[in-house]
Amino acid sequence: MTRQLLACEAAERRTETLNGLRLQFLQIGPNGAPAICFLHGGAAHAHWFDRVIPTFADRFHGESQWATPPAYATGDFVRDLLALMDRLGFRRMTLVGHSMGGHNAMAFAAWYPERTAALVVVDSRPYLPPDRVQRMRERGQRPPRLHASEEAAVAAFRLLPRETIADPALLAHMARMGLVRVDGGFRFRFDPACYADRKPVDCWPLLPRITAPTLVVRGEHSPVLPLEMAARMLETIPNAELIEIPGAHHHLTLDAPEAFSAALDTFLRRAL
């Protein structure tokens, strides 16, 4: 991977306790600039956007405390985001959400249209069928795997879905940034309860309530957001457009960060 600036190298790490939960996020950019919030997907973390964020002047994303007891319904994510906006003094915010983050962003934009300046849904579907939710819950009930060393954990790191054309050095960076040292070795920081206790809402009935300019982005080879589903989203969201990233799979911020950043920059320059 050609050496490029990563967001985590320039960002300030911040922590706020909201709704009884310690939320951590990375902040970069000048005070007073329009706020952009990047929301990562399930089993991911802030650094999924490390190659995207340097293109822009202001944004937030984070690595937060696990909710105890588990609170991973769509409404829980939305309430935490609203509380963070209020704490930071942002009346309106642009939301850029990938996968699970995109699903939560759609719900937020529908429930709080007056707080949403623009919406970017990144390879995320409005509805998760019951059989897929059940598979997620079963996966979340497995005990976290313990790795003897950081090198062993990095070697074992896999995306879900696995298909990717991302630079191996970037994937290794993703793995290292998601690790935590525990007794006996290393494990990945993701809370299994985020899968085991996942309670996603059906966003299809909510989409007509979204008033913000919306960009739907899908990877050309993504199985998560089929082209037919993306087209239906365009018909349902009042002010939406679609961009497809050539060659990319589901994790398109890793597969094609430059192409994604360019598409996002073009959209935000028009929308904001």
N, C-alpha and C positions, 0 to 999 in steps of 0.2 A: 504494500500500500504506500503510495507516494505520501510523504509527510505533509499533512494538512492540519490546520487549526481545528481542535475539537472544542465543543462548547464547554465541557467540564474544565478546560484549562483556563478559561477566562471568566467563568461565572462565579458568583458569590453563593455559597451554600447557606441557606436560611432554614429556620425551624419555627413553626407556629403551632400552638396547641389549640385545637378547635373541636367543638363537640366531644371533648374528652379524649381526642386522638392527636398524637404528635405528628404533624405533617411536615415533611422535609421537601424542599424544592431547590432548584438552581435558578438564580436570577442573573440576567445580563441585560445591559442596555441603560440608557440615560433615564433619570427620573422625569416623569411627565410625558414620556412617549406612549403612544397607544399600546395597550397591553395585549400580548398574545400568549395564550396558555396552551402548551403542548401536553396532551394526555396520552400516556403509553397504553399498550394493550395488556392483556392478561399474561402473567408469568414474565412480563418484561419489566423494564425500569427506565429511569430518566435518560440513560445514555443511548437509547434507541434513536434519539434525535441529535446526537453529538455531531454528526456530519451535516446536519440540516440547519441548525440554529445559527451558526456563524454568518449565514447569508443575511440575517435579519438583525434589527436593532434592539428588540425587547421581547422577552418571553419568560415563561416559568415552567418548570417541570420538576418531579421529585422522587424521593425514596422514603416512604413514610412508615410509621409504626403500624404493626399489624393490629387489626381491630379485635379486641377481646371484650365480650364474646364476639364471634364473627358477625360482621355487618357489611355484607357485600351485595345488597340489593341495589338496583339502579338508583333508587331514591336516596340511599346512603351516600353514594358517590356524588350525586347532585347537591345534596345538602352540604357536604364538605367543601365542594367547590364554591358554592354560594357564600359560605362562611369565610372562606379564604379571600374572596373578592371583597367582602365587607371589611375584613381586617386590614387589607392592604389599601383600601380606599378607592377601588376601581368600580365605577358605576357601570361600565360596559367593558366587555372583553371579547376578543376574537378567540375562538376555540378551534384547535387543530387536534383531532383525536384519531388514533390508529387502532383498529380492531375493537377491543373492549372499550378503549378510550373514545373511539368514534361513536359507539353505541350510547355511551353516557353523554357525550356531547350533543347528540341528536335529542335526547330526552331533555337536557338542560335548555337547549335552544327553543324547544317547544313549550316547556313549562315556564321559562323566563325569557320570552322574546325581547322584552325591554332591556335586558341585561346583556344581550348577545349582539355584538357589532358585526360579526361575520362568522361563518361556520365552514370548516373543512373536514369532511368525512373521508378518512383514509382507509380504504379497503375494509369497510365494516358494513355488516348487514343489519337491517332494522329489527329482525326477528330471529331468534334462535329456536329451532324446533325442539320439542321435548326430548327426543332421543339424543340430540347433541348435548343438551344440558345435562342429561343423565350420564353421558360418557365423561363430561367434564367433572361432575361430582364424584364419579368413581375414581378418576385420576387424582382428584384432590384428597381422597382418603388414603392414598399410598403414603407411607412415611418418607420424609425427605432423605435423599441419598447422601451418605457421608463419603467424602473423597479424602484420601490420605494426604494429598498435597495440592497446592494451587495448580501445579502443572497437570496433575491428573484430572482435576476438575475442568480445566480449560480444554483438555483433550476430549472430555466426555460431553462437552456442551453441544446441544443440538437445538435448532429452532423448531417451532411447532406452528404450522406445518413445516416440514424439514426442507422443502425445495427452496433453493436460494442460489443466486449468482454473486453474492456479496464477497468482497475481498476477505480472504481468510484472516488477514491481520485485523480487520475491523471486527470480525466475529470473535477473535481472541480478546480484543478490547471489551466487547460486550460481556464476555464470560467473566473476565477479571473484575469488571466493575459491578457485577452482580453477586460476588462472593462475600461470604462472611466467615471469619474464623470461629470455630466452636471447639469444645473439648473433643479431641480425637482427630481433628482435621478441618476440612472446609465443606461448607454446603452453600447452595444458592439461596439468596435472600428471600425469594418468593414465598409468600404465605400459602400453603396448600389449601387453606380454608377459603381463599378467594375463588377456587374452583368448587370445593366441596359445599360451600354455602352460597354459591352464585344464584341470584334471583333476578334475571334480566326481565324488563318489561317488554311488551310488544310495542315497538315504536311506530309501526305502520299507521295506526289511527292518530298518532301525534304529529306526523310529518306535515300535514296541511297547516298546522299552527305555527310552523317556523316562518318567521318574517325576514330573517337576516339573509343577505346574499350568501349562497351556499355553493361550495365546490365539492363535488364527489370525485374522488381519485381512486382508481383501481389499477392493480398490476395486470399486465396483459395475460399472464398465465395463472392468475390467482384462482383457487377453487373456492375461496371464501365469499367473494362478491362476483358472481357471474354477471356477464354483460347484460343479460336480460333483466336481472334484478336491479342493476344500476340504472337501466333505462326506465324501469318502473318508478324508481326513486325520483328521477327527473320529472316524471309526470305528476308526482304526488307533492313534492316540495315546490312551493310557488315560484321561487326565484333561484333556480339551481342550474348548474352546468356540469359537464362531465369531462374529465381528462383521464386518458389511459396511458400508463407509463410503459413504453415498449420493452419487452424482454424481462420485465420484473415479475416476481411472484408476490406472495402476500406481504412479505416484509420489505416493502419497496423503499422505505427510508434507509435500509441497509443495502438493498440490491442496486438502487439507482439514486443515491442521495443528491447528486448534481441535477439530474433531470427533475426530480421531485421539487427541489428547492427553486428551480427556475419556474416551474408551473405554479408553485405557491406564490412566488414573488410577483408574477404577472397578475394573478388573481387579486392579491391583496392591494396592489397598486391601483386597481380599478375599484375595489370594493370599499376601501377605507378612505 
